[in-house]
Every structure is written in C-alpha cells, then in structure tokens.
C-alpha cells in the first residue's frame, strides 16, 4: 500500500473522529441549553401555579383566567409551554379530587387537549401513544374516535395507552367498543388489563355488566378477577350464571368474584364446588371459603382437607384457620388417621406462623396416625 493511500485513510479517520467529537459536543450543548431553558421556565411557572392550586375553591374558579393570563405572559419561549404541560400532566397522573380538576381547567385554558389530536393522528407509534396518554389525562372525549382508530395498530404500547385513555375518560361504551376491537388480538398482558380496569373513572357497574357478558372468555375472566366487592354484590346473579355456564378457567374466576361479593347467600355454591371433578375448582372453592365463611362450610372443608390433591388440602386447612373452633376441627382431622392431611396441616400451620396450634396438633404422633390407619383397615 502506497504512502499516499495511507495518508488519505489517515485524513479520513481524522475527519470522522473530529466530526463525531463535534457531534457529541453539539448534543451536550443542546442538552445544556434545553435544561437551562426548562429550569428558567420552571422558576417562573411554579410560583403562579402554587397560587392557583392553593387558592380557595371560589377564588380559583372566579379568578383562574387572571392567573392563567399571568402564565401566558411567561410563555415567551418554546420551553415554557412544554414545561407547563409537563407539570400539569404530572399532577393529573398522581393527584385526585379538586387538584386534578384545577390542573385540567388550566390545561384546557391553554388548549393543550386539542393538541393531542395531531399526535394521535401521527404516523409514528411513539407519538400516537403519547397523544393517547395526554388525551386520557385531560379526559378529552373529542379524541375518542381517533383513539378507537389507532387500536388497529399492532403495538402493545399503543394499545395500552389507548385503552388507558378511554378508561380515564370513564366512557363505558367507548371502552367496551375498544375491547371489542382488540379481542381478536390482545397485545397487552393480564396485569396491564387489570390496571386499565381499575383506572376506569366512570360507572363501574355499567362497564362490568357489559364486559362480564363479552364474547371473549379471556376478557370475561379478567373482569371477574378484577371486580370490586360492591360491583360483585350488585351483579351477583350475572356472576353466578356465568360461573354455571362457563369453562374451567371462567368458573375459577367466577368463584373469585363470588367470594369478593361477600354475599353469604351464595356460599352453598362454593360448598358444592368442593366436590367438583376439577381439582382446581375444588382448591379455589376451599380458599374462598376462608374469606366468605359459614358454619355450614366446616364439615365440607374438613373433608376437603383430606382431598387427594395437595393444593385442595392446603387451601382447606388454611381456610379452616379463619374459623373460631379451628383447633378442634384440625384435631379431629388428624385423628381420622389421614397422613397426607396431617402433613398438609403441618405445612399450612408453619406457613401461617400458628405456633401454638402447631404444637397442639403435633401432640398427635405420626405413629398414632399409622395406628389409626391400621384400625381403620381392620374394621
């Protein structure tokens, strides 16, 4: 390789290195300038916002336009508007009650919600997701048609933010329509769906009434698992009907909802479920009867504590601990001579840190259990 070629390569490398170094310096300077601009904006905005948020209710709604005009006077740079919106979005994310109403009022005064539409209609999925989030926090219902349209995009983040936006708006019909649209391809996981359900700000009974009868069994199960006690009790007839007609997974979710309802009139359903052919159903029923208790469940739970499946025994023993006469019940189970029930009992009591009861139960020795088994076999 000639000297001229090497020299050209060296010059090219130097130019590349200098260009990279210059790019890094430019980026650092731009970041510093942006941070300085935001810092100045924050310094000017916060005192005015503090006055607006600490003013009395009457004073705020009477004079908030005067306060926002002072903020508008500060909007002499691109960082001021963005900083104000970021502050308001942070407040809307975590605050509640009147604080949230005030933040939303100020946002509408500056026209921030209307700007969401251009983001939701953008071609970049990242901007679409951000636009949906903002529209939801602002509860800007004008964006609902556009939010429903973007649900066709194959992106878990976009789907999540779109559903969250509709949930924050509290529009049951729109959220049901959204779930209808994504039901063939649900990209968000179960935890995200639970978050969306729990965020809903509208009439929860109306939403659940529609969704627990949804065509998607998966969504039905998620709504049954996420249901709150008040709504569960109000819709208990629907829940029981779904439980009776559903498959195994839906019936499991139905048992959870029945237990959460606190409706003691449905305890017989749980007791019957202790003898179901599916061990998962028996295990869930045994667990639920420790939350929704009844004297009529004592004997069925004692029998379930001797079930052939480990989880059924564990849940039954743990639920028996919720009853006032649990020590007598457990002692009678030990004396029946079932070694599997005895082992399950020891494990459950240790896990529940029931040291005193554990000591009493251990007074019945395994040898005595074996003796009881022998007597039982000879009888």
C-alpha positions in Angstrom: 0.0 0.0 0.0 1.5 3.4 -1.1 2.2 6.3 1.3 -0.5 8.4 -0.5 -3.2 5.9 0.2 -2.3 5.6 3.9 -2.3 9.3 4.1 -5.8 9.5 2.6 -7.1 6.9 5.0 -5.5 8.7 8.0 -7.1 12.0 6.9 -10.5 10.3 6.5 -10.2 8.8 10.0 -9.2 12.2 11.5 -12.2 13.9 9.8 -14.6 11.2 11.1 -13.2 11.5 14.6 -13.4 15.2 14.6 -17.0 15.0 13.2 -18.0 12.6 16.0 -16.4 14.7 18.6 -18.1 17.8 17.3 -21.5 16.0 17.3 -21.1 14.9 20.9 -20.1 18.5 21.9 -23.2 19.9 20.0 -25.5 17.4 21.6 -24.1 18.2 25.1 -24.5 21.9 24.4 -28.1 21.4 23.1 -29.0 19.4 26.2 -27.5 22.0 28.5 -29.4 24.8 26.7 -32.6 22.8 26.9 -32.1 22.1 30.6 -31.3 25.8 31.3 -34.4 26.8 29.4 -36.6 24.4 31.3 -35.1 25.5 34.6 -35.9 29.1 33.9 -39.4 28.2 32.8 -39.9 26.1 35.9 -38.7 29.0 38.1 -41.2 31.4 36.5 -44.2 28.9 36.3 -44.2 27.3 39.8 -45.0 30.4 41.9 -48.0 31.2 39.7 -49.2 27.6 39.8 -48.8 27.5 43.5 -51.1 30.4 43.9 -53.7 28.8 41.6 -53.6 25.5 43.4 -53.7 26.9 47.0 -56.4 29.5 46.3 -59.8 28.8 47.7 -62.3 27.0 45.6 -64.4 30.0 44.9 -61.4 32.2 44.3 -59.9 29.7 41.8 -62.9 29.3 39.6 -63.7 33.0 39.8 -60.1 34.3 39.1 -58.3 31.4 37.3 -58.4 33.2 34.0 -56.4 36.0 35.6 -53.9 33.5 36.9 -53.6 31.8 33.5 -53.1 35.1 31.8 -50.1 35.6 34.0 -48.8 32.3 32.9 -49.5 33.2 29.3 -47.3 36.3 29.8 -44.4 34.0 30.7 -44.8 31.9 27.5 -42.1 33.8 25.6 -40.1 30.7 24.7 -40.7 27.2 23.4 -39.6 25.6 26.8 -42.3 27.5 28.8 -45.3 25.9 27.1 -43.8 22.4 27.2 -42.7 22.8 30.8 -46.1 23.9 31.9 -47.8 21.0 30.1 -45.3 18.5 31.7 -46.1 19.9 35.2 -49.9 19.6 34.6 -49.6 16.1 33.2 -47.6 15.0 36.3 -50.3 16.5 38.5 -53.0 14.7 36.6 -51.1 11.4 36.8 -51.0 11.3 40.6 -53.4 13.9 42.1 -57.1 13.5 42.8 -60.2 15.5 43.6 -60.2 19.2 43.1 -56.4 19.4 42.4 -57.0 17.3 39.3 -60.0 19.4 38.3 -57.8 22.6 38.6 -55.0 21.1 36.6 -57.4 20.1 33.8 -59.0 23.5 33.8 -55.7 25.2 33.3 -54.8 22.7 30.6 -58.0 23.5 28.7 -57.3 27.2 29.1 -54.1 26.8 27.2 -55.5 24.5 24.5 -53.3 21.5 25.5 -56.0 18.8 24.9 -56.7 19.9 21.3 -53.0 19.4 20.5 -53.4 15.7 21.4 -55.3 15.0 18.2 -52.3 15.8 15.9 -50.2 13.4 17.9 -52.8 10.6 17.8 -53.0 11.1 14.1 -49.2 11.0 13.6 -47.5 8.2 11.7 -45.1 7.4 14.5 -46.4 4.9 17.0 -44.4 6.6 19.8 -46.2 9.9 19.2 -49.5 8.2 18.9 -49.1 6.5 22.3 -48.0 9.8 23.9 -51.0 11.6 22.4 -53.4 8.9 23.7 -51.9 9.2 27.2 -52.3 13.0 27.2 -55.9 12.8 25.9 -56.7 10.4 28.7 -55.3 12.5 31.4 -57.1 15.5 30.0 -60.3 13.4 29.7 -60.6 14.9 26.2 -63.6 13.0 24.8 -63.3 14.7 21.4 -60.3 12.3 20.9 -62.3 9.1 21.3 -62.9 8.4 17.6 -59.2 8.8 16.8 -58.2 6.7 19.8 -60.5 3.9 18.6 -59.0 4.1 15.1 -55.4 3.6 16.4 -56.4 0.3 18.1 -55.8 -1.4 14.8 -52.1 -0.6 15.1 -50.1 -3.7 16.1 -48.2 -2.2 19.0 -48.6 -3.2 22.7 -47.7 0.3 24.0 -50.2 2.0 21.7 -52.9 -0.5 22.6 -52.2 0.0 26.3 -52.1 3.8 26.2 -55.3 3.9 24.1 -57.2 1.7 26.5 -55.9 3.6 29.5 -57.0 6.9 27.9 -60.6 5.6 27.4 -60.6 4.2 30.9 -59.5 7.6 32.4 -62.3 9.3 30.4 -64.8 6.9 32.1 -66.8 6.3 28.9 -68.1 2.8 29.3 -69.5 2.5 25.7 -66.2 3.6 24.2 -64.1 1.2 26.4 -66.4 -1.7 25.6 -66.1 -0.8 21.9 -62.3 -0.7 22.3 -62.2 -4.2 23.9 -64.5 -5.4 21.0 -61.9 -4.1 18.5 -58.9 -5.7 20.2 -60.5 -9.0 21.3 -59.1 -10.9 18.2 -55.5 -9.8 19.1 -55.0 -8.6 22.7 -51.4 -7.4 22.9 -51.4 -6.1 26.5 -50.8 -8.6 29.3 -53.1 -9.5 32.1 -51.6 -7.1 34.6 -52.0 -4.2 32.1 -55.6 -5.1 31.6 -56.2 -5.1 35.3 -54.6 -1.7 35.6 -56.9 -0.4 32.8 -60.0 -1.8 34.5 -59.0 -0.4 37.9 -58.3 3.0 36.4 -61.9 3.4 35.0 -63.4 6.6 36.2 -67.0 6.1 35.1 -69.9 3.9 36.1 -68.2 0.7 37.0 -71.4 -1.3 37.3 -72.3 -0.3 33.7 -68.9 -1.3 32.5 -68.8 -4.7 34.3 -72.4 -5.5 33.3 -71.4 -5.3 29.7 -67.9 -6.9 29.9 -68.7 -10.0 32.0 -71.0 -11.0 29.2 -68.4 -10.2 26.5 -67.8 -12.7 23.6 -64.1 -13.1 24.7 -63.8 -15.6 27.5 -60.4 -14.2 28.3 -61.8 -10.7 28.9 -64.7 -12.1 30.9 -62.2 -13.9 33.2 -60.1 -10.7 33.7 -63.1 -8.6 34.6 -64.3 -11.2 37.0 -60.9 -11.3 38.7 -60.7 -7.6 38.9 -64.2 -6.9 40.2 -64.6 -4.9 43.4 -66.8 -6.1 46.3 -69.6 -3.5 45.7 -69.9 -4.3 42.0 -69.7 -8.0 42.6 -72.5 -8.0 45.0 -74.6 -5.8 42.7 -74.1 -8.2 39.8 -74.1 -11.5 41.8 -76.9 -13.1 39.7 -74.9 -12.4 36.5 -71.7 -13.8 38.1 -73.5 -17.0 39.2 -75.0 -17.5 35.8 -71.6 -17.1 34.1 -70.0 -19.5 36.7 -72.5 -22.2 36.0 -72.2 -22.0 32.2 -68.5 -21.3 31.8 -65.5 -23.5 31.2 -62.9 -24.3 33.9 -61.0 -21.0 33.8 -64.1 -18.9 33.7 -65.6 -20.9 36.7 -62.4 -20.3 38.6 -62.7 -16.5 38.0 -66.4 -16.8 38.9 -65.5 -18.3 42.3 -63.1 -15.4 43.0 -65.9 -12.9 42.1 -68.5 -14.7 44.3 -66.1 -14.7 47.2 -65.3 -11.0 46.7 -69.1 -10.2 46.7 -69.4 -11.1 50.3 -72.8 -12.5 49.5 -73.4 -15.2 52.1 -76.4 -16.5 50.2 -74.0 -17.9 47.6 -72.0 -20.0 50.0 -73.8 -23.2 49.0 -72.4 -22.8 45.5 -68.9 -22.8 47.0 -69.6 -25.8 49.2 -70.8 -27.8 46.2 -67.7 -26.7 44.3 -65.6 -28.6 46.9 -66.8 -31.8 45.3 -66.2 -30.7 41.7 -64.4 -33.1 39.3 -61.7 -30.5 38.6 -59.2 -30.2 41.4 -58.5 -26.5 40.5 -62.2 -25.7 41.2 -62.1 -27.6 44.5 -58.9 -25.7 45.5 -60.3 -22.3 44.7 -63.6 -23.0 46.5 -61.6 -24.2 49.5 -59.6 -21.0 49.5 -62.7 -18.8 49.1 -64.5 -20.4 52.0 -61.8 -18.9 54.2 -62.9 -15.4 53.1 -66.6 -16.0 52.8 -67.1 -18.1 55.9 -70.1 -20.1 57.2 -70.7 -22.7 59.9 -72.2 -24.9 57.1 -68.8 -25.0 55.4 -66.9 -26.5 58.4 -67.6 -30.2 57.6 -67.1 -29.8 53.8 -63.8 -28.1 54.5 -62.8 -30.8 56.9 -63.5 -33.4 54.2 -61.6 -31.3 51.7 -58.6 -31.3 54.0 -58.3 -35.0 53.2 -58.6 -34.5 49.4 -56.3 -36.4 47.1 -54.8 -33.1 45.7 -52.2 -31.2 47.6 -53.5 -27.7 46.8 -57.0 -28.6 47.8 -55.8 -29.9 51.2 -53.6 -26.8 51.7 -56.3 -24.3 50.9 -58.9 -26.2 53.0 -56.6 -26.2 56.1 -55.7 -22.6 55.7 -59.4 -21.6 55.4 -60.3 -23.6 58.5 -57.9 -21.3 60.4 -60.4 -18.5 59.8 -63.0 -20.3 62.0 -63.1 -19.8 65.8 -63.0 -23.5 66.5 -60.2 -24.3 64.1 -58.1 -26.2 66.7 -61.0 -28.7 67.3 -61.6 -29.1 63.6 -58.0 -29.7 62.8 -57.5 -32.1 65.7 -60.5 -34.2 64.5 -58.9 -34.3 61.0 -55.6 -35.6 62.5 -57.4 -38.2 64.5 -59.1 -39.5 61.3 -55.7 -41.1 60.5 -55.0 -39.4 57.2 -51.2 -38.9 57.0 -51.5 -36.7 53.9 -53.9 -34.4 55.7 -51.5 -34.4 58.7 -48.5 -33.4 56.6 -50.5 -30.7 54.8 -51.7 -29.4 58.1 -48.2 -29.1 59.5 -47.0 -27.2 56.3 -50.0 -24.8 56.4 -49.7 -24.1 60.1 -46.0 -23.4 59.8 -46.6 -21.1 56.9 -49.3 -19.3 58.8 -47.0 -19.0 61.8 -49.6 -20.7 64.1 -47.0 -21.9 66.6 -49.4 -22.7 69.5 -51.9 -24.6 67.3 -49.0 -26.4 65.6 -47.7 -27.6 69.0 -51.1 -29.0 69.9 -51.5 -30.7 66.6 -48.1 -32.3 66.9 -49.2 -34.0 70.1 -50.9 -36.5 67.9 -47.9 -38.5 66.8 -47.4 -40.0 63.2 -47.3 -43.4 64.9 -50.7 -42.9 66.3 -51.9 -41.9 62.8 -50.5 -45.1 61.4 -52.2 -47.0 64.2 -55.5 -45.3 63.3 -55.0 -46.3 59.7 -54.4 -49.9 60.7 -57.5 -50.0 62.9 -59.5 -48.4 60.1 -58.3 -51.1 57.6 -59.1 -54.0 60.0 -62.6 -52.6 60.8 
